[in-house]
Structure formats: C-alpha cells, structure tokens
Amino acid sequence: MCSFMTPSPKLGESISKWGYTFTWTDKHPSKEQIEPLRQEYDTLGAIALQRIQSIRSSMLEESKVKGTSPPTNDHYTILLNHHTEDEILTQFWDECHAVPEWVNWEQLERGQRFFFRYAIANIVGFALQGFVAENSAAPGVVEVLVRTGSFSTRMLLKRLLETFQWLIQVTHDLAAIRPGGEGHVATIRVRLLHASVRQRILRLCQAKPDYFNIDRYGIPVNTLDSIHSITTFSCNPMWLQLPKFGIKPSSGEIEDYIALFRYLAYLLGTPTSYFKTIEDSKRTMESMLVYELLTTETSRVVAYNFVECVAHLPAPVHVSRKFIEAGSRWINGGELCDELELGRPGYFYYVAFAGYCMFVFGLALLQQLIPRIDTLVIKLFRQLLHREIVQRERSRFDFKHVPHTGKTIGKERYDPNAAKACKYPPYLNYTFYDITDIGYFELVCFAVTVFVVLLVGSVIGIWLWV
Ligand code: HEM
C-alpha cells in the first residue's frame, strides 16, 4: 500500500500545511476510508471505452472489405451513433444523460458566474496554486501526467489551455452543461480520455510491471485521485487561492460553485458524496492536504517545466520567471516553493505581485458594491475567454500524448526554435525586455502598487495634517 501517506492526525490537532491551518475532526475522511479508493476507478467508463474500441475495430474491418474510408477515431462520435445498439453503451449514455435529483440548475448557473466573476484571480490561482502546488505535489497524479508527455515545455501550455477550454465550456451557460450541451459533451469526452490513459498505462504495466507502481500510486486515474482533482478545481479557489488575493467568497458563492463541480464529478464518474455540503467538501480538501501531498523529484520536474513554459509566453501576457516565482511564493508559501526548488526573486517582483493582488481585490470590492459592474465583468470575461480560448482552437480532447515505455519527461529548457514552442514576437528580442525580462503586465502591476501606496500615503498625510 501507499507509503506517501502521513500518519492520521489526532482528534482536535491543529494542522498547518503550506500556509493553511485547520483543526482535525472525526468527520474528516480518514486514511482508512480513503486508501481503498486508490485501487478503485470508473469501471463503467472503462468498459464503455472497450466497447467503443471494439465497435471501431469492426467498422474498420468492414471499411477494409468494402474499400471505403476508415471510420472516425473520435470515441464520442462512436458513442453517439452506437449507444442504442450495445447494452454497456446504453448504460453509460443513460448515466451521463441522467440528471441527479440533487441538481438545482439555478444554483449551477450561479456557480458558473462565480468562475467569471473572479476570472483573473481564478486563472492565476489555478495556475500558481492548483497547478504548481497541488498538482505537482500529488505524487500519484504527477506520475500519470509525466507519462503522457504533456508536461514537456513544448506541450504544457497547450495542455493548460485545453484544461481552461474545458473550464470555460462548462461554465459558459446552463445550456452548455445540460445533457447534450457543449460542456456536457466535453466532459464525457474527458471521461473517455481518462479511461484511455488508464487503459494504456495498465497495458504497458502488463508487459513491463515496473512501468508504473500500482501498489504505491494505485490504478492510474483512480477514484481517490479524481476526488482530489475535483477538490483542486472547486475547493482550492475558496480556501487556498482567492483569500491570498484578499477575496473571501460568500457561503452562497462557495455552495454554488461546489454544487457545479459535484455535478461535473458525477458526469466524470467520480463519487459525489464528498461534495454534498460546503463542510463535507472543505473536509475532503483538508484530508487531501494531509494525506495526498508530498513533493517528489517528479514534482520538481513539473514545477520547473511550468515556470520555464509560462515565462516564455509572448507579449502582452509575458511575465518574467521571477514574477511567477514571487506569485508562487506569495500563494503557496516559501516552504513548498523551496521544496520545489523555485528561485527566490528580489523585492521588485513581490511589489509587482502585490499590485496584481490590489487590482484583483479592488475590482472584486467594486463588483460587490455595484452589481452592474459585477454583471459587466462577468459578461466581459465570459465572452472574451470563450472567443480567445474556445473558439480559437476547439480541442476534442483526443488522446494525444500516448504513453510508451521509456518515454517520460525530465526537466526541459524552453527551446524557442522548437517547432511547437510558443514564440516571442521579434521586437521582444531587441528591447528592454531582453535585458530585464520584465513584461508589460508586471510593469502595470508595479505601477498599481506605487499608485496605491502614494494614494494611501497622501490620504494619511492629509488626515494627520488636518
Ligand atoms: C476528476 C477531475 C478531473 C478533471 C475535471 C480533469 C480534467 C481534464 C481535462 C479538461 C483534460 C483535457 C485537457 C488536457 O489535456 O489537459 C484532462 C486530460 C487529462 N487528465 Fe484529467 N481531470 C481530472 C482528473 C484527472 C486525474 C485524477 C488524472 C490522473 C491521475 C488525470 C489525468 C489526465 C491526463 C493524463 C490527461 C491528458 C491526456 C492526454 O495526454 O491527452 N485527470 N483532464
């Protein structure tokens, strides 16, 4: 059984991990409760995938005999066209299209708005906390991720964007997540993609048992890892990310957003009982913090490649490596970032990141005070992100980085000449940026801090003088 689990905390014990403190209770999911989930997985999704593959093989044979073009290799299309002909596919289809009685569409719609209300904080929070800290320090999850090759510096950005694409699709509007909607279909595709990842790794393990340590990490993409991922998407913004920007979501907002992810968990074949109430969800997140997070050499690889990739985004979103490191240290604390071997930037970068937080906080305050601004911000980000991320290049979530034995990812320097690397616009090579690496965005953030400090200083000065 897994050895990266720490011993169970004592009842009433105060636990501090990476800047977050809470008290352990007998209601927190215990080690004994969660450990068996590592060997469980979405079995219906797995056999549905096998049925889809076997239908495709028959179609392929038929097309060879008839000399017609080969059938589609899009699993969802085969499911759509054949779900009535096969008992398992009918069961899978019906499960994905049934709406659990606890679903309240109005609540889910409010949950969708939450994502766009705090879009800039949610995106940076997801990248710096959800990805750098939570994902890279979850040993079982990273071991799967590095085997799919999608953590190489060339592919990481594309992967992050695809995950955002899914997030934007499932938060776009209610029609998107109702059965048959764009986000609903995308989620079924992701469920089948997870089944493909698991199937591929398990097959490689049959031929080469040491390819993936199932005793230690469990079945690839197992139930425990999936519950953990749902907490990362839905709970971490509430307690580990937004508060670091000075935003405290209301209990209504928390309830709505978690309800949305409870429904998405259902569609992904992940148990939903852990997300019944705010309290259940928070305790699940806290148990994951205790039992499931430990930095390993692979975590350092993933964190390194992440910084390497994001620090090479083109203008106008370009930010320096040091700004990313300052942001990570601000959100995740020094202890974890030292473990991940992130650099220690100078004060300038913290001042710039503080400016970013002030901007995010100021905007959230304005939205809370003036509902019209709130509506405007939600509408703006909803349209902007859908246009720039979903409409620009819609992914079908195919299985792109098929694992092979011997293929895994190590620390990689960003290579600007690599075919798929994100390129700098040429002028960046000849300007101020080449010397300082500081992007427009950081400069604006720095200016915000200077402005706020001068403003507050002047107000205090006038007040003392009067
Ligand atoms: C249950 C919550 C989860 C959600 C909402 C989720 C979401 C997604 C999404 C949106 C994608 C497609 C975009 C992309 O390639 O990044 C994806 C792909 C992927 N997910 Fe998940 N995921 C979850 C759980 C997990 C877990 C627990 C693992 C592994 C332990 C995992 C491993 C993967 C892998 C390896 C791929 C990429 C496959 C490829 O290379 O094409 N996911 N996931």
Boltz pocket constraint, residues with backbone or C-beta under 6 A from the ligand:
constraints:
  - pocket:
      binder: B
      contacts: [[A, 140], [A, 141], [A, 142], [A, 144], [A, 145], [A, 148], [A, 150], [A, 159], [A, 160], [A, 162], [A, 163], [A, 166], [A, 167], [A, 190], [A, 193], [A, 194], [A, 197], [A, 220], [A, 221], [A, 222], [A, 225], [A, 226], [A, 227], [A, 229], [A, 230], [A, 233], [A, 268], [A, 270], [A, 397], [A, 398], [A, 399], [A, 400], [A, 401], [A, 402]]
      max_distance: 6.0
